[in-house]
Amino acid sequence: MMEENKKKLISYRCCHCGYIYEPLKGCEKNKVKPGTCFEEVPQDYRCPVCKSKKSGFVPVK
């Protein structure tokens, strides 16, 4: 269970502009609440900086 929680708190980086989505912070501009893992972010989510689609994000290692 602990490993699953860690996996959900992974940050994601926009490949186009470098913006980092941090699950603990959420994304106020897109009305995503803090604590929302990237997998739970709506499919129509767009980067708040460059408007890239959700598919343009990759996990940060």
RACOR-V74003 format. One record per pair of residues at least 24 apart in sequence whose ideal C-beta (glycine too) atoms are under 7 Angstrom apart, sorted by the first residue. I is the first residue (numbers start at 1). J is the second residue. D is the distance in Angstrom with one decimal. If there is no record, write none. Layout:
I;J;D  I;J;D
This chain:
8;37;3.7  9;37;6.6  10;38;7.0  10;59;5.1  10;60;6.7  11;60;4.4  12;38;4.7  12;57;4.2  12;58;6.5  12;59;5.7  12;60;6.5  13;57;6.4  13;58;5.8  13;60;5.2  14;47;4.5  14;49;6.9  14;50;6.5  14;52;5.3  14;56;5.9  14;57;5.5  15;56;5.1  15;57;6.9  15;58;5.9  16;47;6.9  16;50;5.1  16;52;4.4  16;56;5.6  17;47;6.4  17;49;4.9  17;50;4.1  19;47;5.3  19;48;6.7  19;49;4.5  20;60;6.5  21;57;6.5
